Structures are given as C-alpha cells and as structure tokens.
Amino acid sequence: MPIFEYKCNDCGHEFEELVFDREECPPCPKCQSEKTGKLMSAVRSKVGGFRPDTGDSGGSSADADSGSSFSASSPCAGCSGGDCSSCGS
C-alpha cells in the first residue's frame, strides 16, 4: 500500500498519508483544509546485487576489505544475514 507525501495549500504543512485511492487527496491534519496536493517523492532503489560466483555484493572494495559487504551508512550495516532478503530491508 502506497504512502504519499502531501502539502496543504492553505497552511503549507507537509505530511505523509497511506492512501488506497491514488486520486484521493486527504485533508490536512493540521488545519483540516481540503486544499492539499500530492508532492513528488524521492524513490529508494538498490544498485548491484549479490554475485555468488565472487562473493561480491556490489559494494565498494573498501567494504570488501572490512569483511562486510555493506557500508556503515547502509540500512543493513548491522545485519549479519549477508543479504537484505534475510532481514526485509
């Protein structure tokens, strides 16, 4: 189920909302105005992937040298599962 970002045209409040109908614009939770609009949202994606023939996860060589296939800024930095399918990230 998609979570969309909205902005109120009356008070300027930005908020997120779980919306089942993509055409629906929910009222502002701050001022209750119906004059809201959908914002353009950033998309998160993963580049690369696990290659079993080399043991490489697509990370940089610095990551490989540290014994971890994930960088410190990665959401899987503390994961010992080896890939995101084991932790759902």
N, C-alpha and C positions, 0 to 999 in steps of 0.2 A: 504494500500500500504506500503510495507516494506521500511524502511530506513536502509541501510547497512553502516558499517564502512570499510574504505579502507586505505591502506598505499601505498605511492609511493615508488617503489624500487629504483628510481634514487635519489630523494632529501630527502626521509624519512618523508615527510609531511603526517599527518593523517587527514582524512576528512570523513564526512558523506554525503551520497547521496541517494536520492529517486530513486530507480531503478525498472523498470517494468519487465525487463527480468533478472531473478536471475543469469543467467550465464554471463551477461554483466559486465565488469569492466570498469567504466568510467575513462577518463583521469584525471590526477592530475590537480586541479585548480590552483596550484602554479606554476608548471613548464611545464604543458601541456604534460608530458610524458604519453605514453600509457602503461607503465610498472607499473601497480598497482595491488594490491592483496587485497582480502577481509580479514578482521580481524575477530577474534572471538569476539562476543559482549556479554556483560552481559545481563541477562534476568531479568526482574522485574516480581514478582509474589506476590499474596496475599495469606496468610495462615490464615485459620479460616474463619469466616463469621458471619453474624447476626443470632442469635438464638432467635426468637420471644418469645419462652416459658420462657426464663430467662432474656431477655433484654440485654444479653451479646453480644458484637460484636466480641469476640475473643481476645480482648485486655487484657492487664495485669490488676491485681487487683488495681494497683496504678492509672491506667486510670479510672477505675470504681469509685474509691473513689473521684476523682476530679470532677465527674459529666460529664465527657466527655468520649466518647468511643474511642477517637483517641489520640495517643501520640503527643507531641509537634513536633516531627520530622516527623510525618505523613503528606502527601500532603493534607489531609483532616482536618488538625489541626484547620483551621479557618472555616470549614464547619459546618453549623447548621442543615443540612439536615438529619443527622443520618445514612446515608449510601452513598456509592460512586455513586449509580445509580442516585442520585438527582443532582450531580454536574459533573459527567462524568469522575472523576479521577479513 
